């Protein structure tokens, strides 16, 4: 009799799933959508990455400082080059304007 009851419950669940568009409102359902799984995996990866970065930062503080200085120097050098190019361009344009005004 118990086996018959279990089969009847399964049959009812199949009917409910079929006619309700497959949307079951059971909060204890073990079925999880692929989007939710991907979202959870992404959260876990982010947590692990942050944990590893923090651990590395604690173990190698001198190397982190050195990398910051190298990055700062690279940015400074790039800015110096751009500033030099801007100064040369402005000076060249001023010379061209004076030449045009002088000969016209």
Number of C-alpha atoms within 10 A of each C-alpha: 5 7 8 9 10 11 11 12 12 12 12 12 12 13 12 14 14 12 9 11 8 11 10 13 9 7 7 6 8 7 8 8 8 9 9 10 11 11 11 12 12 12 12 12 12 12 12 12 12 12 12 12 12 11 11 13 14 11 11 10 11 11 12 14 12 11 12 12 12 12 12 12 12 12 11 12 12 11 12 12 11 12 12 11 12 12 12 12 12 12 12 11 12 12 12 12 11 11 11 10 9 8 6 6
